[in-house]
Amino acid sequence: GGGAAARARAAFGSALAGVGALTLQVTEAGRDRRMAARDYTPAPGNYGRRDEYSSAFRSWMLNGERRMSDADRATLRTGFSEFDEETRAGLREATGSIGGYLVPAQLSNRIVSKLASSSGILESGRASMFRTKDGRSLAIPTDDDTTNYGEVVAENTDVGTITDPVFSQAVLPVRTYTSRPRRISWQMLSDNAIDGFEGWVFDLLARRIGRRLAQHLVNGDPGATPPQPEGYLKNIVTGITTASPTAVTYEELIDQTLSVDLAYHANAAWVMGAQMRGLVAKLKDTAGHYIWSDARNGLPAQLLGYDVVLDANMPTPAATNKAAVFGDLSNFAIRRAEFLALRLTERYAEYGQVGFLLFARYGAVPLVSGGYKALVMHA
């Protein structure tokens, strides 16, 4: 009855308090593994040797193709990539180009870092990341075998009914994002002594794309026009619904964790926005201890012993909103293809300026339904 449930929750809270040190060790080890696994280098391409290509790319940015040396121009052309039909459709005819140049590896790493700074799920490194050279659709096999169990069998007996795991596949296309042009004066381009010029130009362009991509990784709709990556909230399974449209209780947070199969708890985390954080950080367990632990020593904040990913694009705790997510976020896949850059030489010539465009190709899709679930606020 209700008394038994209350005692179970109280025991759960006491158990959490008693394993704090162990939780911290597991968290540190898990974070180390995730950070070590993050690889921001582009998928292998055929565009020249990296140092030579980076030098040619810089020359192209500063001088344009016509004023490059023959050797640099030849090296740069190894990184030319035609725009796909979707990208070409979004470009004005004034660009006069059917493609762009692959961004060099070192600059690509910097762009990824700037993109991730706008997205909690990207910055956390918890999603499954895929890198591809081109934008063709990628089919990822998935399976959910959490409802099947092995059996003990007696000697010389049949092994029983064959139960196959549920195999499926998630199709992961990429969507093309553009930064819109950044205009640079001819005077600035002529100052070859500018240190880190490429990074300075593309930092702003990457942040522009990052802000939009961060929204879509949460709430993206593949049925929109044009299609967006599928955000992790789009078709998410509900864990529990709160009793209040604007508040959440300690017991409800426990119930939310228990709504997710224990098979996904080892790598589980919370995702929420700042306002939801403000609510849960004030909650205490049955022993009077706060259930929120602030970030420290480079480790993320924790709630009920699980890491918390803060994402500014998560809904606020209001009626019917999916205000928090709990589960194993590696069941959400994010894919990126290589970045492309375009130099707009003629469009802004009358202003004595050159424009630069960055194109980023990203996709996202859930892999296993129920691997993470939403905490939904009451209507």
PEJO-V27614 format. One line per field, one symbol per residue. ss: DSSP state (H for helix, E for strand, C for the rest). Layout:
BEGIN
ss=???
END
This chain:
BEGIN
ss=CHHHHHHHHHHHHHHHHHCHHHHHHHHHHHHHHHHHHCCCCCCCCCCCCHHHHHHHHHHHHHHCHHHCCHHHHHHHHCCEEECCHHHHHCCCHHHCCCEEEECCHHHHHHHHHHHHCCCHHHHHCCCEEEEECCCCCEEEEEEECCCCCCCCCCCCCCCCCCCCCEEEEEEECCEEEECCCEEEEHHHHHCCCCCCHHHHHHHHHHHHHHHHHHHHHHHCCCCCCCCCCCCCCCCCEEEEECCCCCCCCHHHHHHHHHCCCHHHCCCEEEEECHHHHHHHCCCECCCCCECEECCECCECCEECCEEEEECCCCCCCCCCCEEEEEEEHHHEEEEEEEEEEEEECCCCHHHCEEEEEEEEEEEEEECCCCCEEEEECCC
END
